[in-house]
């Protein structure tokens, strides 16, 4: 059994990572105030002490500042959370400790996808600081970088996933706008967690897109969720993200080319409709 340290214990992905990792490993979680071990990742001395005490075989670094708006408003906080904190972990790991860095599809440019791993070009501060975080993580030679987008019922109190938002809004009869000009290829958080554990067990390193095989617009995604849950879409408006004044720029097409992952794992990634069926 391996000892797996998961950062970001208060995040949405953490419960799914814990469930997947616990099947055959010992799991320790950390966050500033939550988790098994409290640690301020911005304090390198605290990080060094925590890593020495836990002595993990694998570290899954899921802690991040993921709000696109907040990253744009406070670039220093974004850099600290997404790059510097990652540096604090990476340079204090033992040589053979495996590191997984959870990155994002927003490291890609505002160009037509699906995007291959080499074609980076972030258009906002969130994407830029996550790309810097990748580079910091990769300074540790035993590193796996995961670029992904995720959905699934939030198991974390106070956190709402994209599908939670759609379902809750439609149940309440709230008016919502779903964007037809934004495309992505997310996976259910359960699927992402299981793939990460498989890659760790197979000792796969490097940078990989982890997404569904096809992808769709966010409007089609929202409508597919409504159909799956049998919810009325009378309050849904189909719109375009560019019509919202002051909205932080994002790539319009964030679909991921997953051929490298499929070749390495010798599998065929699911379609987005297959992933939605897991809700």
N, C-alpha and C positions, 0 to 999 in steps of 0.2 A: 504494500500500500504506500502511496505517495502522500506527502503532506502538501495540501494546496492552500495557498493564501489568496484570498479574494479581496481586493480593495473596492471601495464604493458600496459598502454594505447597505447603505440607505437608498441605493439606486434601483431602477426598475429591473435591470437585468440580473442583479445579484441573487434573488430567490431562485431563479431558473438555473443559474450557474451552480448554486449550492446543491440543488436537487440532483443535477446531473453529476457533479463531482463526488457527492456522498455515496454514490452507488458502489464505488470501489476505492475510495480514498478518505483520508482524514482531512476535514475542511476547517480552516480558521478564517474568520472574516475581520475586516478592519474598516474603520471610518473615523472621522473626527470625534463623533460622539456615540456612534452606534457600533455594533459588531462585537466580536469576542474580545478584540484588543483595540482600545482607542489609540489613534495616532493622527497627528497633524502632519500630513504629507508635505506641507510647505516647510517644515522644520527638519532639515537633513539629519541633525543629531537624533531626533526622535525616530526618524525612519531607520537609521542605522541601528539604534537600540532595539526597535521592534523586530527588524529582520533577524537580528542576532538571537533574540528570545524565541521567536517562532521557528526559525531555521527551516524555511519551506523548501520543498523540492521544486515546486511549480508556483509561480505567481501570476495570477490573472488580474491585470490592472484595468479595472472597469471604472474607477473614479474619474470624473471629468466635469468640466463646466460645459454643458451641452446646449444651453440656451443661446440660440443664434443672436437674439436681440441683446442679451446681457453681455455677450462676448464683444459685440460691436460697441456697446456703450462703455465698457470697461476693458480695454485691450490689455492693460497691465494684469488685471485679475485673470483674464483668459490665458495669458501667457504663463502666469504662475500656476494655474490649475492644470493646464493641458501640456505644457512643456517642462517647466521647472520641476514640478512634482514628479514627473516621469523620470527626469534626470536623477533626482534624489533616490529613486528606487533603483534604477538601472546601474548606477555606479557603486551601489553598496551591496549588490548581490554577489553571492559566491560564484565562482567561474562556471560551474556546471548546473546552476539553478536555471530552470527554464522560465522565460518571461513571455507572457501573452499581453499585447497591447491592443485594447479595443479602440479602433479608429472609426472613421465615418466615410460615407459616400460623398460628403461635401469637400473632400480634398480634390475632387475632379473639377474641370473647367466647365464653363457655361457653353458647352458644345454638344452636338448630338451623340448619344451613347448607342449601345452599351460601351462602357469604358474599360480598357485594359489597365492593368496595374501600373504601367509605365507612364500613362498620360495624365499626370497630376497638373493642377493649376487652379487652386482654390480662389474663390471670388469674394469671400468674406473672412472676418477675423476668426470665427470658429474654425473654418476649414484650414486657415493658415496655421493656427496654433496647434491643431490636431496633427497636421503634417509635420510641424516642428517636434511634436511629441513622438511621432513615429521615428524620426531621425534620432532623437535622444534615446529611445528604446533600443534601436538597432545598433547602438554603440556597444551594447551587451551582446556578445556573439551568439548566445542561445536564445534568440528572440523570434517570436511569431507575431506578425502584425495582421490584424483582422479589420478589413474595411467592410462595413455592413450598415444596414438599416433594419429596424426591428419593429414588431408589433406583438400583440398578445395581451391578455388581461393583466393589468397591473396587480401584483401581489404585495406591493409596497404602499403602506398607508400614506396618503397625501400626494401620491403620484398618479397621473392619468396618462395612459397610452393613447395613441392616435385612434385606435379602434374603440377604446373606452369612451373617448370624446364623441365619436360618431354615434355609438349606441345610446349613450346617456342623453345626448341632444335630441335624437329622434324619439326616444321614449318620453321625453319631457315636452315634445312638440316645439322645441326651439328652432328658430330659423338659422340655418348654417349655409355657408358657401363652400363648395368643394371645387378645387382648382383643376381645370382641364388642361392647363399648360405646364403642369409639373408631373413628371414621370419618375417612378422609382421601382426598385425590385427588392422589397424587404422580405425577411423571413420571420416566422414565429420565433419568439425568444427561446422556446423549448428546443427548436431545431438548431438555432445558433449555438446554444450551450452544448448540445450533444455533439455537434461537429467540432467544436473547440476541444472537447475531451478526447475525441477520436484522433485529432491532429496531434495533441500532446502525447498520447499513447504511441503514436506512430513516429514520434520524434521529427515532425515536419516543421521546418523553420522558413522564414522569409515573409514576404508580403502577399496576402491573398484577399481577393474579393470573396465575400460570402453573402450570396443573395439567391433569389429564386431564378429560374431559368429564363423567364420572359420579362415580367414586369408589366405595369400599366400606369395610366394616369391616376392621380389621387382622387379624381372624381369617380372614375370607374371603380377604384378600390373601395371608396365609401359606399357606392351603390351596391357593390357585391356583398359587402358586410351587411347592409340593410336587407338584402334578399336572403342571406344566410340566416338572419335572425327574424325574418318575417315582419320587418318594420316598415311603416309607411314612409315614403320619401316626399310627401306633399310639402314639407317645410324646407326642402333642399333646393338651393339655387346653384346652378353650375356657372362658375365665373373664372376669371383669369387673375393670377397673382399680381401681374403687372398693373392691374387697375387700382391696387391699394397704395396710396401715397405714403411714402416714408418707410415702406417695408424694406427690411434689409435684403440685399441681393442674395439670391441663391441660384444654383444651377437649375435650369429648367428640365434637364434630362439627367437624372442620377442613376439610371439603370446600369447595372454592373455586368461585365463580361465574366462569367464564372467558369470558362473553359479550362483555365489553369487548375482551379480547384478540382474540377471533375476529372481531369487527367491524373492528378496526384492521388486522389482518393478512389479512383476507378468507379465512379458512380455518376448518375444523372440527377442533377438538382431538381427539386420539385417545381411545379408551376406556382404562380401566386394564388390561383384559385384552389390548388391543393393545400396550400398553407392556410388560406382563409377557412377552409373546411375544418381546421383544427380548433377553431374558436368555439 
